[in-house]
Structures are given as structure tokens and as C-alpha cells.
Amino acid sequence: MPDSIDLNGFSDLLPSELTEFIELINEWGFELTLVGGAVRDFFLHGILSNDLDFEIRSINKIDDEKWESTLRDLFKKIENREDTQVEKLRFNIFRVKLSSIELEISSPRIEIYENNKNDYGHSDFKVEFSSNYSHEQSFARRDFSLNAMGIVCRANGALDFVDPFNGIKSISIKELDYLTDDFFKDPVRFLRTLRFKVAHNLSLSRRLKDNIIYFNLDKLSLHYFVQEGKKIGLERLANEMDFCRRKFSTKLPLWASEFHKFKIEGFSRCNSLLDVLLNYSIQKNISDEDLLLLGDCFKIKLTIVKKVIMLKSFKDFNLKDYKEEMQKINFEDLVLEETFIKVCRLFKSIDKVEESLLKFFFNQKDILILKDTIVKDDLFEKLIPTTKCEHISMLGIYCHIIKKD
């Protein structure tokens, strides 16, 4: 990184609608500081991301007891502007939708964790708000030093870079480092650590590697695994979690107990828990019991898991190729073949199989054949006199496959 911070390129990235809004907020006696992801992404990648989060402060000192009411009044005023919508969220965060962009604007705040506790959840803290907190005070609640940088947007387009925790150094060496020991009290930050590592090709600082074992993940839920994982692929996040188990002795939650069996080199991109189960099902040496266990860990309905077990042997199965094999065998012998028996079971249950499962295991042409109505054709009428009663439904399926191009 350069010795001095040049923000001229940043100014060029700001849309005019945003600069006009910033000027208006300044005219009304307030000041916005862009924080977090947008600042990080500018220095890492030279872009202005859609992650536009601002802290708002009063230019003139306001007593803390009056600050929240002052904020409410300000955002009512903002909401009265044409083409502007305001939604109040938790922790005095206001989502502002302008005509073409969306911002989140929040009060500076500090987060205070209860002492003498070792099983914190994602929100086990108290919050205090003030317009008078310094950037160092309010940024201290953030996770990483490279997420604790800000750009103060002053009147007439002036910009000031604030970096109380030397995040610019972390940017320059592409390293993740945490701010305070409170970092380890939020189990979701374990997932965020791994996601940021993958998404931005970062390394972990020495002290983060040494202390990552202190995360208590007992309260870490599947919800946050999916929320964080779908941003990089759940399979990649699972792989990083298991790496931490092996490398740093991190104790993973129970629902991650099967991750050590994943061979993600063979996985396609996973955006849901079902995607993970499907990719897991087609690995070599994965038993039905393995799938049942992972399905239970992921809280996937047992009926869905059983359908995956039924379908897993059909990955890369092709009805056209199988038709050629069928034509080499007499129907009387075919009904004893294991593959044909499985194909018949599939045809009989096809209406109960979800489309997402079919698309994973079959090509579109085969799906159309599987779902097409079976009718009694000439071949069926020819063979039925010599067919046993218990094989008549199988004969219909046989004729259905044979007649398809």
C-alpha cells in the first residue's frame, strides 16, 4: 500500500445520488462515515461494493439521552423526501432506499458482553448508543482490523480516512486479524473468519491461529452455517471448518460431525444443506447409514434422505445407454436384473420425487421419459400373453423405455 492514503479514486466511484444525499445530511447538521465492507473492498479490489454501511454522528454535541429521539426525527425527515424509503431495524439501524441505491445508516454503538460466561450466542450482549463515541470506540465492536476502517464524508466532498486499528496494514499483507478478545464471544465470527479467508484469499494472523480454539461453537446453529456458507459455497466452508478441527483442534458443533468425510474436490457448488447432502451421496464408499446420519445432523426430512438413497446409484445413469442393454436381454430374464428392478421402482415413485432431486441425478431428456405417461402400445399387447401377472407393470415400463428415441 502507498505511504499516504489517496481517496481521489474513491470519490470517482461514488454515484451522484449518494454524494447529493451526503451533502444534504451535512446541511442538516450530521456527518456520515462509511464503514466496513465497502471500505475494505475499495482497498482490496478497487471497487465500490453494494455493502454501503454508514455511521452517523451529529456535528454538534448531543446529550446521550436525546440522541435516539434525535435520530428518529432525522429519519422521519429523510423519509419525507421524494423517492426515499426508510425502514428501522434493530440496534438503531435505518435502511434507506434512494431511487437507485440502498444504504444502512446506524448510530455509533458499543457492545458489552456479560462477564464470566463461556457459551455466548450471536447476540449475547448489551448495546449502548451515542453520537459522541469516537471512531475507535465504535469500531472496536467490529470483527477484523480490515473491517474497522472508515471514510468520513464531510461537506463539499471532503473525505477523511480513519483507521484506529491499522486495518490498512492487514490489507497490505492480506491478513485477517481480530480487534479484541470479544471477537471470540460470537460463534458466528468463526464462520465469518473462514468465509473471509476464502472469499478474499487471505491468511490468518499468527495470534488468530493460536486463539481460534477459544471459540465455543456449542450455540452455533445451522442457520448461520447456511447464511455464511452460501456466499462461498457450503462445501468450501465445511472444508475450512474441518481444516480447523484438524489443524487447530477446534471443537465443531454436532451437525458438523460428518465434514471429515467430505471430498470437496468432487462437489459442485452448494447453496443449501440439501445440495451438500446430494454431493455427499455420490462420493465413493458413502453408505446409506452415512447419508442418514448427515441428514439427521442437517435436520433434513427423513423422506427426502430416503429418496436420495434411492436415487444415488442413478448419478450419470443414462436411459439411452440402458435401453441398448435392455434390448440385448429377453424380458423374462430382464425382470430378474437388479438395475431393471431399481428402474421400475423409480418409475413407480416418480411423482413423489422432487424436481430438484431429479435434476441432480438425471439429464433433462431422461426426466421427461421418467415423467411421461406410460401407455399400452403394440409391443405391450404382443408380450402380455406370455408375461406373469406380477410382471405386468414392469412390462409397461419396459415397453415405455424401448419405444423412446
N, C-alpha and C positions, 0 to 999 in steps of 0.2 A: 504494500500500500504506500501511497505517497506520504512524504513527511507532513504535509498540510492537507486538510480535507477540502476538496473542491466540490462545491454543491451546484455549480453552474449547470452541469449536465442534468442534475435532478430537477432544477427549475423548468428545464425544457420538456420534461416528461409530464408535468402537471397539466391536466386539462383545464381549459379556461373556466369552465363551470366551477371547478374546485377552487381556483385562485380567487374568483369573484366571491365565493362563499366565505373563504378565509378572510378576505378584506372586510366583508360585512360583519363577521364575528368580531373582528378587531374594532370596527366602528362602534359596536355595541359594548365595548369595554372588556372583551375577553380575548384569550390567546390560546391557539391550538398547537399542540406538539404531536407530530406524527411519531408513532412508536411501533416497536415490534417488527412484524414480518415485512412490511413494506420497506423499512429502513434496511433491514438485513438483506433483502433481495436486491436492493439497489446496489449495495456494496459487493455482494456476491456475484450478481448476474447482470448488473447494469440496466435493470428493468424497474418499472413501477407496477407492482402486483396489484391485484384486486383487494388485497388484505389491508384496507385503509382504516386503521385504528388510531384515534386521536385521544390524548388527554386534554382537558380544558381547564384553564385557570382564569381567575379574574385578574385583570391588570392592576386593579386597586384592591387592597387587602379587604377581605370579608371575614367576619367572625364565623367560626365553625358552625355555630348553632343556626346561622342564617343561610349557610351555603346550599343545603339541599332545596330549600324553598326558592332560593335564587335560581338554581338550575331548572326547577320546574317552570318557573316563569319564563326563563330564557327559551326553553324548548317549546312552550306554547306559542311564543312569538315566532320561532322558527317555523312551526307547523302552519302558521297563518300565511306563509309565503306561497306564492303560486308554484305549482308543480313540485311541492315538497311534502313528504310524509314523514311522520315521526312515530317511532314505536319505543316505549320504555321497556327495558329488560332488567334483569337482576343487577344488583350492585351499582345502581345509578349509572347504568349504561344506556345510551339512547341511540337507536338505529335511525339514521336519517337517509331517506331516499330522495335524491335530487332527480332531475329528469333523466339523466343518463348514468349516474354513478350512485353507489351506496357507501355510506360511512358508518362507523361506530364511534361514538364520542362518549368518553367516560370521565367521571371525576377522578382526580388523583386519590389513591387509597392505599392503606396499609392493611396487611392481613396478619392476624395474631393467632398463633396456634396455642392450644391448651398444653400446658406443661405436663410432664410425667405420663405420657401416653405413647404407646408404640404400635397402635393399629389404626392409624389415621385413614380416613376416606378422602375422596376427591375434594370435598368442601368442608372439612372439619376445621374451620377457623372462623374467627370473628373479623368483621370489617369495620374500619373507621375511615371516614371521608373528610377531606379538607381541600380547599383551594390553595392552602398555604404550604402544603408539603413540597419540599424540594424535589427535583428530578431524582436525586439519589435516594430519597426516602420512598418515593412512589415506585421507582423502578426496581427496588430491592425485592418486591414480591414476585418478580418475573423469574423465569427458569434459568436461561443461559445468558452469558455476557453478550453474545451476539444478538440476542433478542432484547437487550436492555439499552439500546441506543435510541436516540430521538433526534428529530429535526424540528426545532421551534419555528413556527411560521408567523413572522411578525408583519407589521404594516408595511405597505409599499413593496411587497415581495421579498423582504429581507428574510434570510434563513440562517439559523444558528444550529450547529451540530452539538449535541450533548451526549457524553459517553462516560458516565460516572464509574463504570466497571470495566473500562478498557476493552469493550467489545470489538473495537476495530483491530486489536491485536489478534483476537480469536479469528476474525475474518481473514487476516493476512496469512495466518498459519493453518487456516481451515480446520479449526479445532473447536470441539464443544467443551465448555467449562461452565460449571454451575456457579450461582451467586452466593447463596448462604446455605447453612445446614437445613433450613426449612424446605429446601428442594426435595429432600428425601422423605418428607412427610406426606407428599402427594403421590400415590402409587401410579397415577396416570402419567406422571413425568418420566417414569421408567419407559413407558411405551413411546412417549414423545422423544426421548433420547435416541431410541433406536430408529424411529422414523426419520428424524432429522439427519442422523448419521447416513442413512441410505439415500434419502431424497437429495441431499446436498453434497454427498461424497465427503463426509467429514470424519475426522478421527476423534477419539475421546481423550480428554486431558488425563495426565497421569493420576491426579487426585480423584477424578471421576471413576476411572478404572478401579482404583484402590477402594473406593467407598460405595460403589454401586450395590454391593452386597447388603447395605443397610436399608435398602428399600424393603418395606414389609408389604408383600403383594397379596395378603390374605383377603383384602377387600377389593382387589382389582377385579372388575366384572368383565364378562364377555362383551358387554355393550361398548366399553371403551376400546377393547381389542379390535372390534369391527370398525368403530369410528376412526381410529388411528390407522388401522391396517389397510383399509380400502384406499387410502391415499397413496400407498406404495405397493399394494398387493398384500393380502393377508398372509400368503405363503412366505413372503420375504420377511415380514415382521415375526412370524412364527420361527423362522430360521434364526433370526437375530436373537430372539428370546432363548432359544436352545443353546446358541453360542454362549450367551451369558451364563447359562446353567453350567456348561462345561468349562468355560474359561475362568469365570469369577465366582463359581459356586452359588449363584443366585438361586434362591428357592422360589420356583414358579408356582402359580396357583394350580389347583387340581385340574381345571379344564385344559391346562397346557401339558398334561402328563404324557400325551402321545406324540408331542412335537419331535422327540428324538428319533422317531421312526420316519419322519418326512425326508424325502429325497427331492428337494425342490427343483433340481435341475430338470426334472421331468414334468413339473407343474406348469400349467398355463396360468395366466393372471387370475387371481382370486379376489373377488369383490364382496364375497359373502361367506358365511360359515358353510353353506351348502356347497359352494364352489370348492372349498378346501376338502370337504368330505368326498366329493366326486373325484378330484385329482388324487387324493389318497387311495381311493378304491382301486385305481388301475396300476398302482405300483406293484412290483413283483413281491411275492411272498406276504401279501396282506391278506389275512384270514377274515372270515365273516365275523369272528369274535373281535378282531381289531376294529372293524367298522362299527360294530355295535357299541364298543367302548367309546370310540371317538364321538359317535352320535349322541351317546349319553352325556359325555363331557360337554358337548356343544348344545345340549338341550334341543336337539333336532328330533322331531316326532319319530317314534319307532316305525310307523307305517312308511315314512319316507326312507328311512335307513334300510328297511327290508326290500323296498323297491330298488334301491341302489345295489344291494346284494344280488338281487335277481338279474340286474342289468349289467353288472361289471364285466362279465365274460363276453359281452357283445361289443366292447370297445374295439374299433377297427373291423368289426364284422361287416360283411358286405353281402346283401341278399343276391346280387347278381352273380357273384362268385359262388355263393352257396347253391344257387339254382343249378349251376353246371354240375356240382357234386351230386345234387339230388337226382338229376337225370341219368346218372350212371347206376342208380340203385333201384331195384324194384320196390314199389310202395310197401309190399308186405314186409320187406326187410327194413325199410326206412323207418317204420313206426317203432322199431327197437333201438334206433340210433339215439344216443344221448343228446346230440346237438339238435336233432329234429324235435325231440320231446321238449327241449327248452324253448325252441322257436314257437311251438304250438302253445305252450303256456303263456308266452309273451303275447301272442295274438289274442288269446282269450281274456287277457287282463289289460289290453292296451288302452281301453277307455278310461282306466283308473290311474294311468301313469301321467304325471305332469309333463307338460311340453318342455320345460327346462331340462328334465332328465333325458328325454328322448333326444334333444338337440345335442347333448353332451356325448351320447353313445352312438348315435346314428347320423348318417348323412340325410339330407332333406328328401332325396328320392326314396330312400328306404322308409322314412317316416310316412310318406304318402302311401306306400304299399301297405305298411302295417295298419294304417288307419282306414284304408279303403274298405268298402263293404264287400264281404265275401258272398258270392252268388254261385248257384249250382249251374255249371256250364256243361258242355258236351262231354269233356273229359270226366267230369264228376259222374255223369249219368252212365258213362261207359264202365267205370271202375266200381261203382257202388254194388253191383250184384255179387262181386267176389270179396267185398270188404266186410270185416267183422263189425258188429253193431258198435262196439266200444271204440272203434277207429273211424267212425263216420265223420266226426268233427275234424279229425286230423286230415282226412281225405279232402275236406273242403279247403283247408289251409294249404295242403299240397297243391291242389289244382289252382288255387289263387296265386301262389308263387310261380308255378310253372308257366302260367299264361301271361305273366307280366314281362314286358320288354326290358 
